[in-house]
Amino acid sequence: MKTLLATALGTVLFTSTAQAATFVDTREALKPNDFLDWSEVAEVVVAPPFTTLPNPFSATSAVGIDLNVSIPAGEFLRIDQTPVFPGAFDVGDSLLFTGIANPGPLTITFDTPVFGVGTQIQSAPIEIVDYIAKIEAFDSFGNSLGSFERPGVSQMVAGSDVIFTGVFDSSGGIKTLVLNAKEEVTTQSKK
């Protein structure tokens, strides 16, 4: 099973209002005050061979939160959504791509725990278009703060709306975030 885990990582939140780890399905609902733009991590090469990033690698958000990013095997590719790249992100979006042969998950560990984080996520629309995006947050002791799933449909046309998945923890205890996108064969996929 091939999985593309292309993500336009977005938001880290530092205010508190909720009572427990909750799922957030839009960037606006997360009310971010920080951002990590993958274009700040590595310059992109528009044509193959694409820019690779080591596994794992470190980055720093706009307000100075250090984080480490890893996948089980392989390297990351840093690409931008173009009209011809088979993804549904908006043209110009900076993407972190785990590769066709890497099934994930993508793990982000923050040096300092955060209240919330979210991202857009898409699986490879090569063979199976339906997928389930999973996001799970862990505290500093490795305890799950919450695990959430959201169905998505991968499109090969830029600007076709990629789903957003996020999580918010009112205690500000998110130390690690695990993201995955798994293709799902459904009745819709078989048509």
Secondary structure, DSSP 8 states (H G I E B T S, - for coil): -----EEEEEEEE-----SS-EEE-SHHHH--S-B--HHHH----SSSS-EEE-SSEEEE-TT--EEEEE-SSS-EEEEE--SSSS--S-TT-EEEE--TT----EEEEEEEEESEEEEEEE---SS--EEEEEEEEE-TTS-EEEEEEEEEE--SSTTS---EEEEE-TT--EEEEEEEEEE---HHHH-
